[in-house]
Amino acid sequence: MQISLSRVSAKDLHASLKMLAKRERGLTLEIVQHLAELTRRRLYAELGYSSPYDYAVRALGYSPASASRRAKAAKVVAQFPEIYQCLHEGKISLRV
């Protein structure tokens, strides 16, 4: 359902966008954590997918580029848990 934002003030629209971006980053981090655990357990294979990337594209509906970034981040976070904190703090991002 699309909402109309045409009557929202510039100040409120800006504040809302900042809040939504923060929530989006938080959700992305949760997804990366979940993908890391899915990878650790090799659940993607049990579910019939060839890789975490394949799972992210076909099961979760991510574009190939988005799936690749998330699958790679999940692998790195699993190997180096301190990376998660850097992602959380915004010191690094999923962008290549």
DRENDO-872599 format. One record per residue: residue in one letter; x, y, z of N, C-alpha, C in turn. Coordinates in pm, whole numbers, plus 50000, padded with zeros to 5 digits. Each point is the difference from the previous one (the first is absolute). Layout:
REM residues N
AXYZXYZXYZ...
This chain:
REM residues 96
M500844988250000499165011850000500895012450000Q499795008549904500775012349989499315011050080I500795007950073499445011150076500375013049932S499175009950019500275013149941500855008350096L501105005049950500885008350081500005014549955S499135003349908500025013449940499725011150100R499344996950108499675010450098500894999750124V500994991449999500934999250113501015011349986S500255006950111500965011149996501394994949967A500825008949950501384996449966500744995150123K499805006750112500654996250126499594986050042D498704997149995499504986950040500424989149902L500035003249872500434990349899501484996550023H500815010150024501424997950027500194991350125A499305003150106500114992450125499554985549979S498934998449927499484986649972500984991849919L500595006149898500984993049918501224995850081K500475008750089501144996450084499664988250090M498825000150057499574989250088499844986949921L499425000849882499824988149917501344994349955A500955008549965501324995349959500694992750115K499855005250120500594993450117499364986450022R498694999249989499304987150014500434990349892E500165005249877500424991549888501394994150027R500935008350049501344995050032499924989150107G499165002150099499834990150106499454986949946L499025000949913499444987949940501024992949912T500785007749927501044994049915500994992350086L500385005650113500924993150090499394987150054E498735000350032499324987950046499974989449890I499775004449878499984990749887501384993849982V501045008250010501374994849987500274989750110Q499595002950122500184990450110499274986949971H498785001149954499224988049968500634992049886L500475007149898500674993149890501294993450046A500715006250093501224994050053499674986950071E498934999950078499604987750070499494989649902L499235004149901499524991049895501194993649929T501045008149976501214995149935500754990450091R500165003850126500724991450095499364986250008R498684999650002499274987350010499814993049865R500375007049892499794995049863498514997149974L499145007850061498554998149984499555002949858Y500715008749930499635002949861499984987249918A500964991050025500064987349926498824990950037E499684999550129498854992050044498715004949936L499955012949972498815006049941500014999349847G501054994349945500064997949856500695011049919Y500795008250067500715010849932501484996649994S500675004449896501404996449980500985008150085S499575011550049500895008750077499165010350076P500615007050095499295011050066499555010749899Y500845002549901499665009549894498744995449926D499974987449960498854994449929498745001150086Y500154997350129498895001250094499495014550006A500945009450010499625014150010499275004949875V500424995049884499345004149875498644993349987R499994986850008498784992549969498994999550114A500464998750123499064998950113499605013650056L500985009250004499735013050061499665010949900G500284997549872499625009549896500945011749981Y501254998850049500955010849979500514999949857S500395011649953500675000949870501344992850013P500604995849888501314993550010501045008450074A500035012949974500995008550067499755000950150S498765001950039499665000850143500254986750070A499654989049934500234986850057501494997550019S500795003949903501454998250008500595007650118R499615012550016500525008050112499634993950133R498774995650015499554994250126500664986550028A500114991749898500644986950019501485001750035K500685009249933501415002450031500165005750141A499135009250037500065005850135499754989250104A499064991149975499704989250094501224991050019K500694997249892501204991650006501095006950083V500215012849975501035007450072499635001450148V498765003150029499555001350139500164986850074A499734988849933500164987050064501474997350034Q500915004349912501424997850022500615010150097F499505012249995500545010850081498855007550068P499514995050114498845006150065500145014850031E501235004850017500205014250029499555008949885I499914994449881499545007549883498555004450019Y499224991650069498605003650024499905013450072Q500855002050099499965012750075500345011749908C500944998149911500365010749903498815003149909L499304989749957498795002249919498955007450081H499824995650124499005006150089500285014850024E501265003250016500385013950028500105008549874G499834993749883500075007549875501425003049954K500994993550062501395002149959500274993849865I499274989549968500064993649869498584997049956S499824997349873498674996949947500104987949908L498864995749949499954988649910500415003949859R500135012749973500365004549866501404995449964V500174997449876501314995649950500885011949975
